Amino acid sequence: MPADLISHLKQELQGVREAGLFKSERIITTPQGATVRIAGQGTPTLQAPDGRELINLCANNYLGLSSHPRVIEAAHEALRTHGYGMSSVRFICGTQDVHKELEARLARFLGTEDAILYAAAFDANGGLFEPLFGEADAIISDELNHASIIDGVRLSKAQRWRYKHNDMADLERCLQEAASTRFKIVFSDGVFSMDGTVAQLDRMRALCDQYGALLGIDECHATGFMGTRGRGTHEHRGVFGKVDIITGTLGKALGGASGGFTAARREVVELLRQRSRPYLFSNTLMPAIAGASVAVLDLLEASTALRDKLEANTTWFRDAIVKAGFQIKPGTHPIVPIMVYDAVKAQALSARLLELGVYAVGFFYPVVPKGQARIRVQMSAVHEREHLERAVTAFAQAGQELGLL
Ligand SMILES: *Cc1c(COP(=O)(O)O)cnc(C)c1O
């Protein structure tokens, strides 16, 4: 490698470090669960306390399915019956019965006609827009949409509009400006991951109907637990069956392995199978993940116990952390942003929590706006009340020590 390139890369890395944006990864030595152990790794200020168990408040393991015995057993079973890998893309020889079964089950769960699997939700979003929308069309996005939606929109030739985050008046402005385009789609995260903000899908549906636009949502932080049956934000907002395109992940609430999907009308899914590049040119989802995901949907269709417990945990924790003296972003989502405002203090709080046995991560600029630093915690159905009580106690102690309360 040329010396000038190496020194350029070193400089880039140094720039990331100096901007305080360097992300170090802590190493977990256990399955994802209510508690985890981490190896003695990380930056000096974030030393793991000697392999002790930490209460885990930062996984997207909303329903606790990442290490659920039935899910693990179903993965083993599919591994035995369908092998380890498909060694093929779908259209050559990469489609098994278990993949078709999962697509049909996802469609039923989400209230759409069909669904198509991808290696990740990032790919589902990356491969969604370019096959469906061209120069004559309009894509209207919330300004805080996930990076994968932004990238997917960039790959299409459609005309683009962005509305202010969650601002329905500004969305209407975009719809008016896009009036002369052929097809229009409004696309938004169902739930936004930094604040736990829930998109106003009922109002968005009404606006889309008024201006003749499709409505699409990314349900990565919603599928499995939002709504009374856990179907997602569309159920939560009373528009189940009325959202045109739904993308989502198998990598969060639905077991946490990996994989994504797009659920929509039959014709949309059919065209994606023909033209969506991450689907056409990337390997099939591992059969064990497909089999385990079917078992996940069995669990969720048979009982709402897990999403009910998650909801109860969320309500309890939001209330308790406020009583302890912290400010949170109000809401009902299991993402609970505990506001610290100051980036340095947020880092200090996160480091002290780690010492006190709580694994929770600080977020600051540029991930969130300047002066909006926070600890973002996420509730799970695997948390027992005792875990949450210990977490609140640790927050209160660390908060007092750091003069935050
Ligand atoms: C996590 C996430 C993704 C990416 O999901 P993967 O399946 O891990 O690629 C996409 N969109 C949103 C909104 C997410 O939160």
The ligand as an SDF file (V2000), in Angstrom:
LIG
                    3D

 15 15  0  0  0  0  0  0  0  0999 V2000
  -31.6090   -1.2560   12.5320 C   0  0  0  0  0  0  0  0  0  0  0  0
  -32.2810   -0.5430   11.4340 C   0  0  0  0  0  0  0  0  0  0  0  0
  -32.0730   -0.8720   10.0970 C   0  0  0  0  0  0  0  0  0  0  0  0
  -31.0690   -1.9050    9.6770 C   0  0  0  0  0  0  0  0  0  0  0  0
  -31.4940   -3.1950   10.0070 O   0  0  0  0  0  0  0  0  0  0  0  0
  -30.5450   -4.4290    9.6530 P   0  0  0  0  0  0  0  0  0  0  0  0
  -31.4650   -5.5810    9.4460 O   0  0  0  0  0  0  0  0  0  0  0  0
  -29.6420   -4.5940   10.8290 O   0  0  0  0  0  0  0  0  0  0  0  0
  -29.7990   -4.0710    8.4260 O   0  0  0  0  0  0  0  0  0  0  0  0
  -32.8020   -0.2070    9.1360 C   0  0  0  0  0  0  0  0  0  0  0  0
  -33.7000    0.7480    9.4610 N   0  0  0  0  0  0  0  0  0  0  0  0
  -33.9140    1.1110   10.7470 C   0  0  0  0  0  0  0  0  0  0  0  0
  -34.9140    2.1720   11.0720 C   0  0  0  0  0  0  0  0  0  0  0  0
  -33.2110    0.4890   11.7820 C   0  0  0  0  0  0  0  0  0  0  0  0
  -33.4080    0.8600   13.0370 O   0  0  0  0  0  0  0  0  0  0  0  0
  1  2  1  0
  2  3  1  0
  2 14  2  0
  3  4  1  0
  3 10  2  0
  4  5  1  0
  5  6  1  0
  6  7  2  0
  6  8  1  0
  6  9  1  0
 10 11  1  0
 11 12  2  0
 12 13  1  0
 12 14  1  0
 14 15  1  0
M  END
$$$$
